[in-house]
Amino acid sequence: MAHGAYMVAKQARQRGVGRAMALHSFDMARGRGFEAMQFNMVVSTNLAAVALWLSLGFRIVGTVPKAFEHRELGRVGGHVMHKAL
């Protein structure tokens, strides 16, 4: 299983950068024989990231409670997301 993690700079958000990185990663992983991809931690309150990964066919397979310290919300969960390639 391939693993991925991405961060997009604030000034580059909403420009398709995350989607482009993900699609490239899928192609690279498939080309190397991987049959699935997993993101170990997607911050549950990062609604844009969660929506992106869901739109690309990932599903939330679990949530680690209080995995991240959010500046305003305190401790928030981290989703483990998985997709068959």
C-alpha positions as CSV (number, residue, x, y, z in Angstrom):
1,M,0.0,0.0,0.0
2,A,1.3,3.5,-0.9
3,H,1.1,6.3,1.6
4,G,0.7,9.9,0.9
5,A,0.7,13.2,2.7
6,Y,0.4,16.7,1.2
7,M,0.3,20.3,2.4
8,V,-0.6,23.2,0.1
9,A,0.7,26.7,0.9
10,K,-2.1,29.0,1.9
11,Q,-1.5,31.3,-1.1
12,A,-1.8,28.3,-3.5
13,R,-5.1,26.9,-2.1
14,Q,-8.2,26.6,-4.3
15,R,-6.0,26.3,-7.5
16,G,-6.1,22.6,-7.9
17,V,-2.6,21.9,-6.5
18,G,-3.7,19.2,-4.1
19,R,-5.8,17.5,-6.7
20,A,-2.9,17.6,-9.2
21,M,-0.5,16.1,-6.6
22,A,-2.9,13.4,-5.7
23,L,-3.6,12.4,-9.4
24,H,0.1,12.3,-10.0
25,S,0.7,10.1,-6.9
26,F,-2.0,7.7,-8.0
27,D,-0.3,7.3,-11.4
28,M,3.1,6.8,-9.8
29,A,1.8,4.3,-7.2
30,R,-0.1,2.3,-9.9
31,G,3.0,2.3,-12.0
32,R,5.0,0.8,-9.2
33,G,2.4,-2.0,-8.6
34,F,0.6,-0.6,-5.6
35,E,-3.1,-1.5,-5.3
36,A,-4.2,1.0,-2.7
37,M,-3.2,4.4,-1.1
38,Q,-3.7,5.6,2.4
39,F,-3.4,8.9,4.1
40,N,-2.6,8.3,7.7
41,M,-3.8,11.6,9.0
42,V,-6.1,14.2,7.5
43,V,-7.1,16.7,10.1
44,S,-10.9,16.3,10.6
45,T,-11.6,20.0,10.7
46,N,-9.8,20.6,7.4
47,L,-13.0,20.4,5.5
48,A,-11.5,21.3,2.2
49,A,-8.9,18.5,2.4
50,V,-11.5,16.0,3.6
51,A,-13.8,17.0,0.7
52,L,-11.0,16.7,-1.8
53,W,-10.0,13.2,-0.7
54,L,-13.6,12.0,-0.6
55,S,-14.2,13.4,-4.1
56,L,-11.2,11.4,-5.3
57,G,-12.6,8.2,-4.0
58,F,-11.1,7.9,-0.6
59,R,-13.1,6.8,2.3
60,I,-12.6,7.4,6.0
61,V,-11.7,4.1,7.6
62,G,-11.1,5.5,11.1
63,T,-10.5,8.6,13.1
64,V,-7.9,9.1,15.8
65,P,-9.4,11.2,18.5
66,K,-7.5,14.4,19.6
67,A,-4.7,13.7,17.2
68,F,-3.9,17.4,16.4
69,E,-3.8,20.6,18.4
70,H,-5.9,23.2,16.5
71,R,-5.2,26.9,17.4
72,E,-8.8,27.7,17.9
73,L,-10.6,24.5,18.5
74,G,-8.1,22.7,20.8
75,R,-7.5,19.0,20.1
76,V,-9.3,17.6,17.0
77,G,-9.4,14.2,15.3
78,G,-7.3,12.9,12.5
79,H,-8.9,10.8,9.8
80,V,-7.2,7.7,8.3
81,M,-8.3,7.7,4.6
82,H,-8.0,4.8,2.2
83,K,-8.5,4.3,-1.6
84,A,-8.2,1.3,-3.8
85,L,-6.1,2.1,-6.9
